[in-house]
Amino acid sequence: MTKKPAHTKGSESPAATGSEAVNAAKAVPGPGSALPASEKGSDAPSRSPGRAGAAVLAETPRPQPRILVVDDEPHVVQIFQDLLAQRGYEVSSSTNGDDAIVQVTKGSFDLVLTDINLPGVDGLEVVRAAKAADKDTCVILITGYASTTTAIDALRQGAYDYITKPFDLWETAKAIERGLESRFLVIENRRLVTSLGEANRELQQHEQILSRMVKEATQRITALYEAGKEISTSLSRQATLEVIVNQVAKLAGADASLVFLYDTEGGEYVAEAGFGIPIERLREYHFGNGIGLHGQAVRNASPVRCATVEETIGVEAFLSDLSVSSALVVPLLTNENVLGTITALRRTGRAFTPDDQELLTMFASQASIAVTNAILYERTKELDRMKSEFVAVVSHEVRTPLTSIKGSLELLGDERFHVLPPPQKELLSICQANTERLISLINDILDFSKLESSKLSLNLESVEVGRIVPEAVDHIKNLAGMKGIAIDIHMEGSAGVIEADPMRVAQVITNLLGNAIKFSPENGKIEVWARGSDEEVTVDIKDFGKGISQRDLSRLFQRFAQLDSSTTRKAGGTGLGLVISKGIVEQHGGRIWVESAMGTGSTFSFSLPRTRVPSASTDDGLEDVTTTA
């Protein structure tokens, strides 16, 4: 703390005093007033940043700036008061450092304009006190040339600027404006930073909420996906319904759940599956269209949610029997009608929410498809069973009179009893050939029906491949001879013995040879190869016909498949021969395939294991297999 030297006062006379200073102050423009043309060019670059900041902050009204003027010369204080009052500032003054420190400590000032050399404490102490009271307070120092170094030290301690005596009021006014703008910019910047922080916190809260919503939605979608996989694992109607009620209870957090389906005979909806309820009473739970909560869901084809079942009038009796407190009923909708409902029940705890309803509504769309597919599958199986039974019955009934016709024709053709003239003998041969053809067609249909129901019988025994193949060739040689086709047999010594049904294996060879004869040119040839290894025996039947296109290869082993309608009309047949052959081979645990190229012919091959390996179709226990020693 230093006293101002007396000689300094004499050397620091102001640039204007008395009425001249007041007139100069009046000439200083206020905030927003235009500068003289001479000043605009020189000062515009230095003023533009502050003005731009002021323009930004103009949207928020500023409080009236409070300024403290500290100087021990009353006339200087008066000059500043007149200057600043004209500019709309609230001005306080002090003539010594101690009083100035008291004022900045107790009051709040936007700007402090202080002389460095003051009675008592000096201006540097005022700077420290003002900054301690409010770090954003703008402090401008008034100093003489002799104390410029001291002013620079004050700048290091937080002062904004300094002006030297003698000072120019115009420059002083601009310095004060800049200082105030700097303070307001700092305050506004801090306010904006605070607002930004609040906005960031709010954004984080929204982000947390959104993240939670995304997580919940992901969990719901995952749960629906897993539930969809579960109900798609089986086409059994009852198994599908059991999975649905379990998934309903899991998805909705329910104590019990039910699936109701429409009963066409009773004309109402009946419970078909349940979770968390007495299964023995399941069929007792039913409702009609429009009756109770379930009836409303069916009639309006929209979900029904009830939070207080015990207080609701007109609910179904079984809901009271089950002591239900809240219920959620969602209809199972199809394109045509309401298939039924899925019902979630809670006996205690909170009621079902709209989120539960939305989740079960989405699940209901999956469940409707699964239930519809299961019902259609059961109906298809039933129709298929009825078709197989019909085919078996009709085939049996047709084969009985054909057997009588065949026997009668054989008696007529026996020359021991009847000697027929050539024309009649030729007609009799035609009748016998077509009778054999009809019997063969009926046998194919019966075998195919048995294959479909896995009831084709096999009588297994150890048999020489070298005996089966020639016998099958001899059986069909007459048909080949009608087209002048030669059949060459190539038996390798490795063919050996297999465990198989010789009649069925011969049937496969006959079918493949018949197919080769149909599509071989007249006077051609067919080659039959038989070879073996330690594990299996392979038979190849090669023709030299026109071959099969790659597009048609995939259709060869389909039921009733004929590759060309014109060929079908020419060659005839049911289109079941290859299908039956495939079924017989697979029931023996073997495999069948074909290789063909257009213009070079086709080779049908099948392999059978030395010892029969049960195929997938035999695992059901439906196949009739007899083993002969």
Buried (B, 14 or more C-beta within 10 A) or exposed (E): EEEBEEEBBEEBEBEBBEEEBBEBBEEBBEBEEEBEEEBEEEBEEEBEEBEEBBEEBEEEEBEEBBBBBBBBBEEBBBBBBBBBEBBEBBBBBBBBBBBBBEBBEEEEBBBBBBBBBBEBBBBBBBBBBBBEBBEEBBBBBBBBEBBBEBBEBBBEEBBBBBBBBEBBBBEBBBBBBBBBBBBBBEBBEEEEEEEEEEEEEEEEEEEEEEEEEEEEEEEBEEBBEEBBEBBBEBBEBEBBBBBBBBBBBBBBEBBBBBBBBBBEEEEBBBBBBBBBBEEEEBEEBBBBBEBBBBBBBBBEEBBBBBBEBEEEEEBBEBBEEBEBBBBBBBBBBBEEEBBBBBBBBBBEEEBBEEEBBEBBBBBBBBBBBBBBBBBEBBEEEEEEEEEBEEBBEEBEEBBEEBEEBBEEBEEBBEEEEEEEEEEEBEEBEEBBBEBEEBBBBBBBBBBBBBBBBBEBEBBBBBBEBBEBBBEBBEBBBEBBEEEEBEBEBEBBEEBBBBBBBBEBBBBBBBBBBBBBBBBBBEEBBBBBBBBBEEEBBBBBBBBBBBBBEEEEBEEBBEEEBBBEEEBBEEBEBBBBBBBBBBBBBBBBBBBBBBBBEEEEBBBBBBBBBBEBBEBEBBEEEEBEBEEEE
